[in-house]
Every structure is written in structure tokens, then in C-alpha cells.
């Protein structure tokens, strides 16, 4: 009798676990995926957009700095 009740208990536990997994897949999984998609969308919106002018500005700044330093060296040599 104890074996029968033990088997019935194990079978009931297994059926309850399978049912819980199916319920999660049907009910909660789509909801969780929706929340994840919305959060990913908000995270993308929060990211700063790259400035398309930044590479040109840094290149221009490097050019101006180099030119200024070159003229500084030329003037210092000329003053001596």
C-alpha cells in the first residue's frame, strides 16, 4: 500500500510540474518577451546617437592644432 501511495505521489508531482511548465510557457513567457522587447526598445532610445560630424571635427581639430604648433615653431626659430 505504501508503494502505491508513493507512486501516486510521484506521478502527481510530475504531472503538476509539467502543468506548471506548460502554464508558464503559455501564459508568462509571451508576457515576459513583451516586457523584454519594450525594455530593449527603451534602452535603444536612451542611447545617444552618434554624431556624424564628430570624425570630421576631430580631424579638423588635429589639423588646426598641428598647423598652430608648426607656426609656433617657425616663429620661435625666426625670432632667435
N, C-alpha and C positions, 0 to 999 in steps of 0.2 A: 504494500500500500504506500509506503514511504517513497518507493521508486516512482510510482505513478504520479504522486503529487510533485515530486522533484522534476520529472519530465514535463509535467503540465506547467509548472512554474517557469522552467527554462524556455518552453515553447511560447508562453505568454510574454516573457521578457523579450524574446527575439521578435515576436510579432509587434510588440509595442515599439521597439527600436526601429524596425523597418517602417512602421507607420509614421513615426516621428520624422524619419529621414525624408519620406515622401511628402509629408506635410511641409517640411522646411523647403524642399525643392519647389513645390507648387506655390506656396504662399509667400515665403520670406525671401527666397532667392531673387525673384524678379524685383521685389521692393528694394532689396539691398543693391542690386545692379542699377536701379534708377537713382538711388541716392549717390552711388559712386559716380555715375555719369554726370550728375548735377555738380558734385563737388569738383570733378575734374574740369568741367566747363568753367566753374568759378575760379579755379586755380589758374587756368589759362588766361582768363580775363584779368586776373591780378598781376600777371607777369608783365613787366614793362616791355613795350615794343622796342625793338632795336631801331636806333636812329640811322636812317640810310646815309646821312651826311657825316656821321662820325668818322669813317675811314678817310674821307676827303679832308675833314677838318684836322685830324691828327697829322695827315701828310702835309697839309699846308702849314701847320704849326711847326713841324720839324723843318720844313724848308725855310720859314721866316727865322727860326732860331739859328739855323746854320748860316744863313746869309748875314744875320746880325753879328754872329761871332766872327765870321770871316772879315767883315768890315771893321770890327773892333781890332782884330789882329793887324789889319792893313793900317789903320790909323795909328796904332801903337808903334808899329815899325816906322811909319812916316814921321812921327813926332820925334823919335830918337834921332 
